[in-house]
Amino acid sequence: MKKSLLLLVFVILSTAVFAANGLPTPPPTAIVFNNIETDGNWAWCNTPACAGGSGAGAYWMAQNQTSPAMSGSSMEFYNSGVWANALFYQRLGPNDAVRNFLWDFYFYLDSNSVGAAQALEFDAFQSIGGFNYMIGTECNYGFGVWDTWDEASGKWIHSSIPCPKFSPNTWHHIQWYMQTLPGSHQYRYVTLVVDGKIYPVNITRNAKYLAWADNLGVQWQLDVNATGGDYHEWVDQARLTVW
């Protein structure tokens, strides 16, 4: 086979592999945080200053849950209370040189979530030189769309990407590809994959100077609607790859 034809075949195959998952292949030098749900040093809060919302209700988290679980050990979140938000976060340590974030995890909701959840929040974050790049995302049950967070203005902004309520009692797969842009104090939502369905996002938001120490991490938040009902969410096989 001629070299030119071989090159063409390689390009086509390479493009097809990328298009199949809509996500980039991390380089060999990438840093991988595997099974984050099993890590220690988790923190959580439900006050308006920390998580927004009313601060009402009960909330907790529990690791090493065997059912439901994909790996044999999932992490369980619980929240309740009228307009109550509960935030659960894990700081993974400073990695100031990384700019690319590939976040991949599975989650499972109980039946109560259909009537009680207001939004399901999934965030990655990086703090560099005092600027906070809060790459926040949420499935907004109230509006049926994905929202992205703009740290500079401190508000959620609706996207055009649909997000109907997730079916309960089954595992769902979320994959986000995001980037931080410290040169312009911005961050970008590039691609979202939900249960294998690819959504090109390409939305840029703005960081804010908060004088926080350098760090990066991930977080989940459960928001309750006006019913005040309670619901559970389980997370398994959570992995963050950065480079």
C-alpha positions in Angstrom: 0.0 0.0 0.0 1.3 3.5 -0.9 2.4 5.8 1.9 -0.1 8.4 1.0 -3.0 5.8 1.2 -1.6 4.5 4.5 -1.6 8.1 5.9 -5.2 8.6 4.7 -6.3 5.4 6.4 -4.6 6.4 9.6 -6.2 9.9 9.6 -9.6 8.4 9.0 -9.2 5.8 11.8 -7.8 8.4 14.2 -10.8 10.7 13.5 -13.2 7.9 13.9 -11.8 6.9 17.3 -12.0 10.4 18.6 -15.6 10.9 17.2 -16.7 7.7 18.8 -16.4 9.1 22.3 -16.3 12.8 21.6 -13.4 13.2 24.0 -9.6 13.6 23.7 -7.2 10.9 24.5 -5.0 12.1 27.4 -1.2 12.0 26.9 1.0 9.5 28.7 2.1 12.3 31.1 -1.5 12.9 32.3 -2.2 12.7 36.0 -5.0 10.4 36.9 -7.0 10.4 40.1 -8.9 7.1 40.2 -11.8 6.0 42.4 -12.2 9.4 44.0 -15.2 8.1 45.8 -13.0 5.9 48.0 -10.6 8.7 49.0 -10.4 10.2 52.5 -10.5 13.9 53.3 -14.0 14.6 52.0 -15.8 17.7 53.2 -19.5 18.7 53.1 -21.8 21.6 53.9 -25.3 22.9 53.5 -25.2 26.5 54.7 -26.3 29.2 52.3 -22.8 30.7 52.4 -21.2 27.4 51.3 -23.8 25.6 49.1 -26.5 28.3 48.5 -30.1 27.3 49.2 -32.0 27.6 52.5 -29.6 25.6 54.7 -32.6 23.6 55.9 -32.9 19.8 56.4 -30.6 16.9 57.0 -27.7 15.8 54.8 -24.9 13.2 55.0 -22.6 11.1 53.0 -21.4 7.5 53.4 -18.6 5.7 51.6 -18.0 1.9 51.0 -21.6 1.2 50.0 -22.0 -2.3 48.5 -25.5 -1.7 47.0 -26.0 -0.1 44.6 -22.5 -0.3 43.4 -20.6 -1.0 40.2 -17.1 -1.6 41.6 -18.4 -3.1 44.9 -17.9 0.2 46.8 -19.9 3.3 46.0 -20.3 6.6 47.8 -23.8 7.6 49.0 -25.1 11.2 49.3 -28.3 12.2 51.0 -30.2 15.6 51.3 -33.6 16.9 52.4 -35.3 20.1 53.3 -37.2 22.9 51.4 -35.0 24.5 48.8 -32.0 22.9 50.6 -28.6 22.4 48.9 -25.9 20.0 50.2 -22.4 20.1 48.8 -19.9 17.3 49.0 -16.3 18.0 47.8 -12.8 16.6 47.5 -9.7 18.6 47.2 -6.9 16.7 45.4 -4.0 19.1 45.9 -2.4 21.8 43.7 -1.4 21.1 40.1 -0.9 24.5 38.7 0.5 23.4 35.3 -2.6 21.4 34.2 -5.1 23.0 31.8 -7.2 20.0 30.6 -9.8 18.2 32.7 -11.4 14.9 31.7 -14.0 14.0 34.4 -15.7 10.7 34.3 -18.1 9.0 36.8 -21.2 7.0 37.2 -24.2 8.0 39.4 -27.4 6.4 40.6 -30.6 8.0 41.9 -33.4 6.7 44.0 -37.1 7.0 43.1 -37.6 10.0 45.4 -35.3 12.1 43.2 -37.9 12.4 40.5 -40.2 14.5 42.7 -37.7 16.0 45.2 -34.7 17.1 43.2 -34.3 20.7 41.9 -30.9 20.2 40.4 -28.0 17.8 40.3 -24.6 19.6 40.4 -21.3 18.2 39.2 -18.3 20.4 39.4 -14.5 20.4 38.8 -12.4 23.3 40.1 -8.9 24.7 40.1 -7.4 27.6 42.0 -4.3 29.3 40.7 -2.7 32.5 42.0 -5.8 33.4 44.0 -8.1 33.0 41.0 -10.9 30.4 41.3 -11.9 28.5 38.2 -15.1 26.9 39.3 -16.1 24.7 36.3 -19.6 24.1 37.6 -22.3 22.2 35.8 -25.8 21.1 36.8 -28.7 19.3 35.4 -31.5 21.8 36.1 -34.6 19.8 36.7 -36.7 23.0 37.0 -35.9 24.1 33.5 -34.9 20.8 31.9 -31.5 22.0 30.6 -27.8 21.9 31.6 -26.5 25.0 33.3 -22.9 26.2 33.5 -21.5 28.3 36.3 -20.0 31.8 35.8 -17.7 32.3 38.8 -17.1 36.0 38.1 -20.8 36.9 38.3 -21.7 34.2 40.7 -24.6 32.8 38.8 -25.9 29.8 36.8 -26.5 30.4 33.1 -28.8 28.1 31.1 -27.4 26.3 28.0 -29.4 25.0 25.1 -28.4 21.4 26.0 -31.5 19.4 27.2 -31.4 17.6 30.5 -34.6 15.8 31.3 -34.9 14.1 34.7 -32.6 11.1 35.0 -34.4 7.8 35.3 -34.0 6.4 38.9 -32.7 3.0 40.0 -30.2 2.7 37.2 -26.6 3.8 36.6 -25.9 6.9 34.5 -22.5 7.8 33.0 -21.3 11.4 32.9 -18.1 12.5 31.0 -17.0 16.1 30.9 -14.0 17.6 29.0 -13.1 21.1 30.3 -10.2 23.5 30.2 -8.8 26.3 32.3 -7.4 29.4 30.6 -5.3 31.2 33.3 -3.9 33.7 30.8 -7.3 35.3 30.4 -8.7 34.1 33.8 -11.4 32.1 32.0 -12.4 28.4 31.7 -14.1 26.5 29.0 -16.7 23.7 28.8 -15.7 21.8 25.7 -17.7 18.5 25.5 -20.3 16.7 27.5 -21.1 13.0 27.1 -24.3 11.7 28.9 -24.9 8.0 28.8 -22.9 7.8 25.5 -24.7 10.8 23.9 -22.2 13.5 22.8 -23.0 17.2 23.3 -20.5 19.8 21.9 -20.6 22.6 24.4 -17.9 25.2 23.7 -18.9 27.7 26.4 -16.4 30.0 28.0 -17.0 31.5 31.5 -14.9 33.7 33.8 -12.9 33.1 36.9 -12.8 35.3 40.0 -10.1 36.4 42.3 -10.8 35.0 45.8 -7.3 34.7 47.2 -7.7 31.0 47.8 -4.8 28.7 48.1 -3.8 26.8 44.9 -5.7 23.5 44.6 -7.9 21.4 42.3 -10.7 19.0 43.0 -14.2 17.8 42.3 -17.6 18.1 43.9 -21.2 16.9 43.8 -24.2 18.9 45.1 -27.8 17.7 45.7 -30.5 20.5 45.5 -34.0 19.9 46.8 -37.1 21.7 45.5 -40.1 23.3 47.3 -41.4 19.9 48.3 -38.6 19.5 50.9 -38.5 15.8 50.1 -35.4 13.7 50.6 -33.4 11.7 48.0 -30.2 9.7 47.7 -27.5 9.7 45.0 -24.7 7.2 44.7 -21.4 7.7 42.9 -19.0 5.1 41.6 -15.8 4.8 39.4 -15.1 8.6 39.7 -12.0 9.5 37.8 -10.4 12.9 37.1 -7.6 13.0 34.5 -5.6 16.2 34.1 -2.8 17.4 31.9 
